[in-house]
Amino acid sequence: MNQIILAPGREKSVLQRHPWIFSGAVETVTGSPQSGETVDVISSKGEWLCSAAYSPVSQIRARIWSWNKEETIDEEFFERQIIKSIERREKLGLFNQSDAIRLVHGESDGLPGLVADCYGDTIVLQILSAGMERWKIQAAQIIQSRQQAKRVIERSDVEVRKLEGLPESTGMMFGDRPSGEITINENGLRFLVDVLQGQKTGFYLDQRENRKLAGTLLHGKRALNCFSYTGGFTIHALASGAEEVISIDSSNEALETGRRNLQLNDLAVHRATWLDADVFQA
């Protein structure tokens, strides 16, 4: 049986539902768990604490799946967790604001190492842990089925995977390769997203509320948008009546997409200045 036995006094964070177990908390590993395999976590007194995904090379030696001893970590477990995660967003009405939504956000949704973003009919996954790497095909299939998506793309091109002993991984998982950028809708505005090459998973979805707020504050004002990327804040500001927005980014490709986002929303070109430069120097 694959188990992690904790050192005396190191079970406190687990009992308080912290989802990580660091290497320094581990007294013994029994059995021969492979990278990403599920192990039982046992206290120094022999009490069962939780089930977790084992990562032999990471300082985060295990990431917790469940504190329920009766719960089996199998495909049905992931289906339940993923569907609950998506339903949370639906109940919050997030799909009324945009068709680009983060469906799963790692530990906060009980799925350590899984980030899943929806861009209309396209799903983009980032797999950040050894445990989730082991289940990524099943996770992709579950999300694609639940959302009736045309395609699933992996964008696990992040340095943090090295800490888990994993190489970077990108490319098509299911469906047809998009012919170019995807168009999304956010707060009544439209944006082009490069899901294959863009930063993060293509767009900074976590800034949706901030972009909306910035727009309400900038009517009739001049604004400077540093690290503007493809102009999310710029477009919201101009659509809300900003007099002028100067957008600075070191990626000319991102700025070019920003210019096209301006045209996509029929906004006045003369009110936007796009500057290809290092923000700190400019």
C-alpha positions in Angstrom: 0.0 0.0 0.0 1.3 3.4 -1.0 1.4 5.7 2.1 2.9 8.9 3.3 3.5 8.9 7.1 3.8 12.3 8.6 6.4 13.3 11.2 5.0 13.9 14.8 3.1 17.2 15.1 3.0 17.8 11.3 -0.6 16.8 10.8 -2.0 20.2 11.9 -2.1 21.8 8.5 -3.8 18.8 7.0 -6.5 18.8 9.7 -7.0 22.5 9.0 -7.6 21.6 5.3 -4.4 23.1 3.8 -4.1 21.3 0.4 -0.3 20.9 0.4 2.0 18.6 2.3 5.6 19.7 2.1 8.6 17.4 2.0 9.7 18.4 5.5 6.5 17.1 7.0 7.0 13.6 5.7 8.6 11.0 8.0 8.3 7.9 5.8 7.0 6.8 2.4 5.8 3.2 2.2 5.2 1.2 -0.9 6.6 2.5 -4.2 4.4 5.3 -5.4 5.2 6.8 -8.8 5.0 10.4 -9.8 1.3 11.5 -9.6 0.0 8.4 -8.0 -2.6 8.6 -5.3 -1.3 7.8 -1.7 -2.9 7.6 1.7 -1.6 10.2 4.1 -1.2 8.8 7.7 -0.5 10.7 10.9 2.4 9.7 13.1 -0.2 8.0 15.3 -1.4 5.8 12.5 -4.6 7.8 11.8 -5.8 8.1 8.1 -5.9 11.8 7.2 -6.5 12.2 3.5 -5.7 10.9 0.0 -3.2 12.9 -2.1 -1.2 13.0 -5.3 2.4 12.1 -4.7 5.3 14.1 -6.3 8.7 12.6 -5.4 10.8 15.5 -6.7 8.8 18.5 -5.6 9.1 20.4 -2.3 5.3 20.0 -2.3 5.5 16.3 -1.8 1.8 15.7 -2.0 -1.3 17.6 -3.0 -4.6 16.6 -1.3 -7.5 15.2 -3.4 -9.9 14.3 -0.6 -10.3 14.3 3.2 -13.1 11.6 2.8 -11.8 8.1 3.4 -14.7 6.6 1.5 -14.0 8.6 -1.7 -12.1 6.7 -4.4 -9.9 8.9 -6.6 -11.0 7.7 -10.0 -12.5 9.2 -13.2 -15.9 9.6 -11.4 -14.2 11.7 -8.7 -12.8 14.1 -11.3 -16.1 14.3 -13.1 -17.9 15.2 -9.9 -15.3 17.8 -9.0 -15.2 19.4 -12.4 -18.9 19.6 -12.8 -19.3 21.2 -9.3 -16.6 23.7 -10.3 -18.4 24.7 -13.5 -21.8 24.9 -11.8 -20.4 27.3 -9.2 -19.6 29.8 -12.1 -23.1 29.2 -13.6 -24.8 30.0 -10.3 -22.8 33.2 -10.0 -24.0 34.3 -13.4 -20.5 34.7 -14.8 -21.6 33.3 -18.2 -24.0 36.3 -18.5 -21.0 38.6 -18.5 -18.7 36.7 -20.9 -18.2 33.6 -22.9 -14.6 33.5 -21.6 -14.5 32.1 -18.1 -12.1 30.2 -15.9 -13.9 26.9 -15.3 -11.5 25.3 -12.8 -8.9 27.1 -10.7 -6.7 24.4 -9.0 -6.8 24.0 -5.3 -9.6 26.5 -4.8 -11.9 24.0 -6.7 -10.4 20.9 -5.1 -8.4 20.0 -8.2 -4.7 20.8 -7.4 -2.7 21.5 -10.5 -5.6 22.0 -13.0 -6.4 25.3 -14.6 -9.2 25.2 -17.2 -10.3 28.2 -19.2 -13.2 28.4 -21.6 -13.0 30.7 -24.6 -16.3 30.2 -26.3 -16.2 26.8 -27.9 -12.5 26.3 -27.0 -11.1 24.9 -23.8 -7.5 25.7 -22.7 -5.9 23.6 -20.0 -2.8 24.2 -17.9 -1.5 21.1 -16.0 0.7 22.2 -13.1 1.2 19.2 -10.9 2.3 15.6 -11.2 -1.0 14.3 -9.9 -3.0 16.2 -12.5 -0.6 15.2 -15.2 -1.7 11.6 -14.5 -5.4 12.5 -15.1 -5.2 15.2 -17.7 -6.7 13.2 -20.6 -9.7 12.2 -18.5 -10.1 15.8 -17.3 -10.0 17.2 -20.8 -12.6 14.7 -22.0 -14.9 15.5 -19.1 -14.7 19.3 -19.7 -15.1 18.9 -23.4 -18.2 16.8 -22.9 -19.7 19.1 -20.3 -19.2 22.3 -22.3 -19.8 20.7 -25.7 -16.5 22.3 -26.8 -15.1 22.0 -30.3 -11.6 21.6 -29.1 -9.3 21.3 -26.1 -5.8 22.8 -26.2 -3.0 22.3 -23.6 -0.9 25.3 -22.6 1.4 23.8 -20.0 4.3 25.9 -21.1 5.2 27.1 -17.6 8.4 27.0 -15.6 6.6 25.6 -12.5 6.3 22.2 -14.1 10.0 21.7 -13.7 9.6 21.7 -10.0 7.2 18.7 -10.4 9.7 16.9 -12.6 7.6 17.5 -15.7 8.6 18.9 -19.1 6.6 21.7 -20.7 3.8 20.5 -22.9 1.6 22.3 -25.4 -0.6 21.5 -28.4 -4.0 20.1 -29.4 -5.6 17.5 -27.2 -8.9 17.1 -28.9 -10.7 18.6 -31.8 -9.6 20.7 -34.8 -6.8 23.3 -34.6 -8.1 26.8 -34.8 -7.2 28.6 -38.0 -6.3 31.8 -36.2 -7.4 33.9 -33.2 -10.7 33.2 -31.4 -13.1 36.0 -30.8 -14.6 36.3 -27.3 -17.2 38.6 -25.7 -16.7 40.3 -22.4 -19.0 42.9 -20.9 -20.5 43.6 -24.3 -17.1 44.1 -26.0 -15.2 41.7 -28.3 -11.6 40.6 -28.1 -9.3 38.5 -30.2 -7.5 35.7 -28.3 -4.5 33.7 -29.5 -5.1 30.5 -27.5 -2.0 28.7 -29.1 0.7 31.4 -28.6 -0.7 34.1 -26.3 0.4 34.8 -22.8 -0.9 32.6 -20.0 -3.8 30.7 -21.6 -4.4 33.5 -24.1 -6.1 36.3 -22.1 -6.0 37.5 -18.5 -9.4 36.3 -17.5 -8.9 37.1 -13.8 -9.0 40.9 -14.7 -12.5 40.8 -16.1 -14.0 42.7 -13.1 -11.1 45.2 -13.0 -11.4 46.0 -16.7 -15.1 46.7 -16.2 -14.4 48.9 -13.2 -11.7 50.8 -15.0 -14.1 51.6 -17.7 -16.6 53.2 -15.3 -13.9 55.5 -13.8 -12.4 56.9 -17.0 -15.2 58.6 -18.9 -13.8 61.9 -20.3 -10.3 61.2 -18.9 -6.9 60.4 -20.3 -5.3 57.1 -19.2 -2.0 55.3 -19.4 -2.2 51.5 -19.7 1.2 50.0 -18.8 1.9 46.3 -19.7 -1.2 46.6 -21.9 -0.9 43.3 -23.6 -3.7 43.2 -26.2 -5.5 46.2 -24.8 -8.2 44.7 -22.5 -8.2 47.8 -20.2 -7.7 50.1 -23.2 -10.8 48.9 -25.0 -13.0 49.0 -21.9 -11.8 52.6 -21.1 -12.4 53.9 -24.7 -15.8 52.1 -24.9 -16.8 53.9 -21.7 -15.8 57.3 -23.1 -12.2 57.9 -22.2 -10.7 60.8 -24.0 -7.4 59.1 -24.8 -5.5 56.0 -23.8 -1.8 55.4 -24.3 -1.0 51.7 -24.2 2.6 50.5 -23.6 3.9 46.9 -24.1 7.2 45.3 -25.1 5.4 43.0 -27.5 4.6 44.5 -30.9 2.4 41.4 -31.7 0.3 42.1 -28.6 -0.1 45.8 -29.6 -1.1 44.8 -33.1 -3.8 42.6 -31.7 -4.8 45.6 -29.5 -5.2 47.8 -32.6 -7.4 45.1 -34.2 -9.5 44.8 -31.0 -10.1 48.6 -31.3 -11.4 48.1 -34.9 -13.4 45.1 -33.8 -15.4 47.3 -31.4 -15.7 50.2 -33.8 -13.8 52.6 -31.5 -12.1 55.8 -32.7 -8.5 55.0 -33.7 -7.3 58.6 -33.0 -8.1 58.2 -29.3 -5.6 55.3 -28.9 -1.8 55.4 -28.9 0.1 52.1 -29.0 3.7 52.3 -27.9 6.1 49.4 -28.3 8.6 50.0 -25.5 10.0 48.9 -22.1 7.5 50.4 -19.6 10.3 51.3 -17.1 12.3 53.1 -19.8 9.3 54.8 -21.5 
